[in-house]
Every structure is written in C-alpha cells, then in structure tokens.
Amino acid sequence: MARRRVVVTGLGIVSPVGNTVAEAWQNVVAGRSGIDRIARFDASAFPVQIAGEVRGFDIGQYLPLKDSCR
C-alpha cells in the first residue's frame, strides 16, 4: 500500500450545536444539545417533530446561489 501525504489546512464545522469551531466546542463542553423541536417547517404531519437543525448559517456567504442548490 502506497503512503499518502495529508495536509490539514484548516478546521470548520456547520452543525446543530454551532456554526464555528469555537461556538460548537463551547456548546459541547457546556453540555448543550442541538436537538430541539423542528422550526424550519411544519412537522406536525410527521411522526417525529424533533431534529438537529442547523440554524443561523447562510450558505450564500460561501457559495454562489447557483452552486448552493446542487
């Protein structure tokens, strides 16, 4: 098996507990959960109304709209 070199150039996160590494780490260490009642749409027709939604993240800051819909 050939050895491959890997270079880590940064760290990022988008998750229900935070949208930056610092925010997510702070919430995890504090024991905060990212699980809550679904707020993005009406989930009353579904058997489950809780989820880990990503909140406060605007993909438009990172990608053009055309690419964000892929």
C-alpha positions in Angstrom: 0.0 0.0 0.0 1.4 3.4 -1.0 1.8 6.0 1.7 -0.2 9.2 1.0 0.6 12.6 2.5 -2.2 14.6 4.1 -2.1 18.3 4.9 -4.7 19.8 7.2 -5.0 23.5 6.2 -7.9 24.5 8.5 -10.8 23.4 10.6 -14.5 24.2 10.1 -17.9 23.0 11.3 -21.6 23.5 10.5 -23.7 21.7 13.0 -26.8 21.9 15.2 -24.5 22.9 18.2 -22.7 25.7 16.3 -21.5 27.1 13.0 -17.9 27.8 14.0 -15.4 25.5 15.7 -15.3 27.8 18.8 -19.1 28.0 19.1 -19.6 24.3 18.6 -16.8 23.4 21.1 -18.2 25.8 23.7 -21.7 24.3 23.4 -20.5 20.7 23.5 -18.3 21.4 26.6 -21.3 23.1 28.3 -23.4 20.1 27.6 -25.8 21.9 25.3 -27.8 19.8 22.8 -28.5 20.9 19.2 -31.7 18.8 19.3 -35.0 20.7 19.5 -38.5 20.9 18.0 -38.4 21.4 14.2 -38.8 25.1 13.5 -37.9 25.3 9.8 -41.2 23.8 8.5 -44.4 22.4 9.9 -43.6 18.9 11.0 -47.0 18.1 12.6 -47.8 15.6 9.8 -44.7 13.5 10.6 -44.3 11.0 13.4 -41.3 12.9 14.8 -41.1 16.6 15.4 -37.6 16.9 16.8 -34.3 17.1 14.9 -30.9 18.6 14.9 -31.4 21.7 12.6 -28.5 23.9 11.6 -29.6 27.4 12.4 -28.1 30.8 11.6 -26.0 29.5 8.7 -26.1 31.4 5.4 -24.5 29.3 2.6 -24.7 32.4 0.4 -21.7 33.8 2.3 -19.6 30.9 1.0 -21.1 29.8 -2.4 -22.9 31.4 -5.2 -26.7 30.6 -5.2 -26.3 28.5 -8.3 -23.8 26.2 -6.6 -25.6 26.1 -3.3 -28.7 24.4 -4.8 -26.7 21.4 -6.1 
